[in-house]
Amino acid sequence: MTIFKAIRATIGRGIAPVMFASAITLTVGNASAEVVKIGVSRVASSGAVYLAVENGYFKEQRLEPQLVFFDAAQPIAVAAASGDIDFGSTALTAGFYTMAGQGVLKIIAAQSHERPGYQSNAFIASNKAYDAGFRSLGDMKGKSVGVNAVGSSTHYSLGLMADKYKVSLDQIRVVPLQTFSNQVSALRGSQVDSIVIPSTIANPLVRNGEAHLLAYVGDETPWQIGALFTATKTAKERPEFIKRFLTAYRKGTNAFHDAFAGADGKSTEGPEAQKIIGVLAKYTNQTPESLKDSIPFMATDGRLDVPDIFHQVEWYKMHKLLAQSIDAKKVIDENFVLPMDAPN
């Protein structure tokens, strides 16, 4: 059994089998367009993909985009590895690094970054836990925290926060809940004291009085949370296809960046911000008002924080969530990735 089939078997749900997208072509006017399937979640971090779809950037490259929505990051990586989708745009996980390290997947661009002033993901506490004194991240010791899965981006965010506040992960009850909806249900039912979850989901809960905000991840522990990736086979055998996709994707990242970031990288609101928030609302099923406080940072041209990728791999190794044999260099395709420049 291959690694991605093994991981898929442990997930069991969340992936609808589809045909190899790259084998399908459609006729659009007088030109032939290739269907490209893109795995995403309904969060603002996938905004570059949404803008590339909405603004016709993919069509300019003779690509017919079809979005495939998932409720967690790990199934997107599995679907990309198996060929059920052509590209995945989501948060990075230990499962992703396992497959990439074994030569199955390659990072080809960045997705979102955690950065001060941007509200990509949040730590929120249940009303019961907050009333009992869980008022800050310094109070994590002895508490239960719901994450997507062990080895997920939310687990990694929790680990970074625990390191910052000098709390051992062994002193926190980490509860893997598999999906965003399960995390919300567990918090509402006070089955966990806190959860780490995208702000597009967290902020409405806080506004509605169903939870309390403890902190935004980016304000506490900045890191490269998401990436755009594809199967290694696709990267090797279809470089022109990848380049066309990246041309459209990078136009999406640039439009997103210019709407919400200044030249110094600090959060701002550009002339196109409200229009783009409307696009995000359409694809995330959130109201424009709820999205205003849920915008992540996105670098121009999909530039990747390469040193941070190396740090993530080492952290997962240290916590025995990744084999020591995994080489961080092998997860990045240097033929396509553009390194991040400061301040961007």
N, C-alpha and C positions, 0 to 999 in steps of 0.2 A: 504493500500500500504506500503510495506517495505521501509526502508530508502534508500537502494541502488536502488530500482526501482524508487523512487522519484527523486534521483539525476540523474539517467540515463535519466529520462524524461526531466529534465532541460537541459541535454547535447544534447540529440537528435541525435547526430551523433558520429562517431568515434569508435563504437564497432560493430564488425561483430559477430552475434550470432554463436556459435560453440557448439559442443557436450561437455559433461563433459569429460575432457581429461583423468581423472584417470580411466575411465571405458574402455579405449582402450588399448589393448596389441598387440605387434608385435612380430613376431618370427625373431630373429637375430641369425643366425647360429643354434646352438642347444639350445640356451637360449631364454626365453621369456622376452621381454623388455616392460615396461609400457611407453606409450606415456605420456609426460608431457608438457603441454602448458604453456609458460612463456611470460608474457606481458612486453614489453620493448619499449623504444624509440630509434631512431637512433642517439644516443649520446655516447660519450666516457665513461660516467658514468655507462653504462651498460656493461662495459668491462669485468667484472668478469664472467658474463653469456656467453659472446661471447667466452672467453677463455675456459670455461668449455665445450662449444659445440665443438670448433675447436680442442681442445686437447684430446677429447674423455673422459673427466672426467665423464660426465653423463653416457656414455655407460659402463664405468667401474662399475657403480652402477645399471646396468640393466635398464636404463632409456633412452627413445628415445625422445630427446628434439625437440619441435616445437616452434619456436619463433612467437609471434603475435605482430606486430608493431603498435604503437599508436603515435599520434602527440601531445599528452599532457599527463600529469600525472594523472589527475583525472579519465579519462575513464579507466585507468589500475586498479585503486582501485575498481571501480564499477564492472569491469569484474571479478576480483578476488572474490568479495563479492557474485556475482551471480552464480559463478561456471563456467563461460565461459572460464576462464583460471585457472590453478592450483596455479601459483605464479605470483606475480608482483614485478618488480625491477624498482623503479622509485623514483622521489622526493616526499617528504611528503607534504600533503596539509590539510587544515581545513576539507575538505570533507572526507579525509581518517580518520582523528581523530574522526569525528562524527560517522562514521561507526564502527571504532575500539572501541570507547568508549561505543557504544551500543552493543558490544559483537559480531560483525560480522566479523572483521578482527583482525589479530595479527601480530605484527612485530616479525620476527624470526632471523634476522641478519641485519647488516648494508649494505648499498650500498656505495655511495661516501660521502666524507666530503669536506666542504669548508675549506681550510687551506692556510696560506701565502705561496707563491711560487708556488702554483698550480692554473691553469687557468680553473676551472670548469664552472663558469658562469661569464658573463660580463655585465656591464652597458655601452651601446654605445649610442651616440647622433647622430641625423640626421645631415646632412651637413648644412641644413638651420639653425637649432638651434645652432650648433657649431659656424657658421659664425656670428650669432646674439649675441654671448657671453656666450653660455652654455659650459664652458670649464672644469668645475670640479663639483664634487658632492655637494660641498658647494653652488652651484648655483641652487639647485633643487627647491627652493621656487618659486611657481607660474608656474612651468613647468608641462608638461603632460608626463606621463611615462606609456608605454604599458606593461602590464603583461599578463600572460596566463589567469588568472581569479582572482577574489577577493577570497582570501583565499588560493591561490596557493603558491608554493615555491618562485616564482619570486616576488609575493606580499610581502611575509615574508622577503625576501632579501631587498626589498625596504624599508620595515618598520625598519629593523635593521639599514640600512644606514641612514634613516631619524633620528632615535634616536641618532646615532653617531654624526651627524652634527647638532643636535638640531633644526630640522625642523619638524613641525607637519605634519602628513599625511594629515590633513585637508587643508594644504597649498599646496598640490600637487594634480594635477588632475590625478587620477589613472584610466587608461583606460583598462578594461578587453577585451582581443582579442581572447581568447579561444585556439588558436593554434600557434605554432611557425611560420608557414607560414604566418598567418595573422599578426603577430607581424612584420615580415620582410617587408611585403607589406605596412603596416602602416608607418613604418620608412622611407622606400624608397619614399613614397608619401608625406612625411612630415605631416602626419596626427597626429603624436605624436612627441614630442621633443626627446624622449629617449625610449629605451626598456631595459629590463633585460632578458637575454636569454643565453642558453648554448654557451660556447665559440667555440664549433665546428661549430656553425652557425655564431656567432658574428665575429670571427677572419677573415674569408674570406671576409665579408662585409667591414671590416676595410682595409684589404690589397687591395681590389679592389677600394678603394676610395669612397665607398658608405656610410660610417659612420665613426665616430671618437670614439676611445676608451676613456672612462672616468675612469674606474677602473675595476679590477677583484674583485668579491665578496669576495673570500677567503683572499685577501690581506687586505681587509677593515673590514670584519665581519665574522670570522670563525664560522661554525656551521655544525651540522649533517644534511646534506641536503637530503640524500636518504636512503631507506631501502628496504629490501627484506621482503615480507609479503605473507600471505596466508589466506584463510578463516578459521575462528575459528573452524568450523565443521571439516575441514581437519586436523587441528592441534590436535584436541581432538581424532578423530577416526582413524587417520592413522599416528601415531608417527614414525613408522619404515620407511614409505614412506618419511616423512619429513627429517629424519636423513640421508637417502641415498642421498636425494637431497642436503642437506647441506654439506655432505662430498664432493660432486663434486663442489658445489658452493665455498666452502672455499678454495679448491685447486685453483680455478680461482682467488679469491681475493689475495691469496698468490703470485701467478705468477705475477699479476698486480702490487702488492706492491713492490715486489723485483725488478721489471723492472724500477720503477720510484721513489722509495723512499729509502733513506739510513737508517741505523740503528737508526739514530736520528730523523727520520721522515721527514727530509728536502728533497726537490726535487733534484733528481739526475738521471743519465741515466745508468742503469745497462746493462750487456751483452746482455740480451734478449729484450731490449727496442725497437730496430728497427723492430725486428720480430713481436713483439706485436703490434706496431703501424700499421704494415701491416694488422694484423687481425682486428684491430679497423677500418681501412680504408674500409675493405671489408664489414663490417656490418653497418657502418654509412654512406656509400656512399660519404665519404670525401677522399681527397688525403692524402697520408702520410705526405706531407709537411704541409698541413693545420692542421693536428692533433698534430704536435709537440708542438704547443703553446696552446693546449686545453686539457691537461691531468689533471684529478682530483686526489685527494688523496684517497687512499683506504687502510683501515686498514687490517692487517693480520687477517685471520680467520673470516673475516666479523664482527669484533668487533664493538659494538655499543656504542656511547657516550650517555649513559642513562640520565645523568643530563641535557643534552641539549634537549632531548625529552621532559622532564618535563618543561623546559623553553619555548619550542615552544607551548605546550598546554596552559600554562599560558598567553602567548602573545596573542594567538587567543581568549582566554576568555576575556582578557582585551579589545580587539577591537571588542567584541560582534560578533565574527565569529564562536564561539564555545559555546555550552551550559555550564553553570557553573557546571552542574552536572557531566560533563565528568571527569573521574578519570584517570590520566596519567598512573597509575600502570596497568590499565586494557588493555592498548594498546600493551603491551609488553608481549610476552610469555617467562617467565623465564625458562621454560623447555628447550628452544633452544638458547636463546640469550646469547652471551658471551660479558660481559662488556669490554669497551676499557681500555687498560692499557697505561700509558704514558711511553715514548714518542711514542711507537709503530713504 
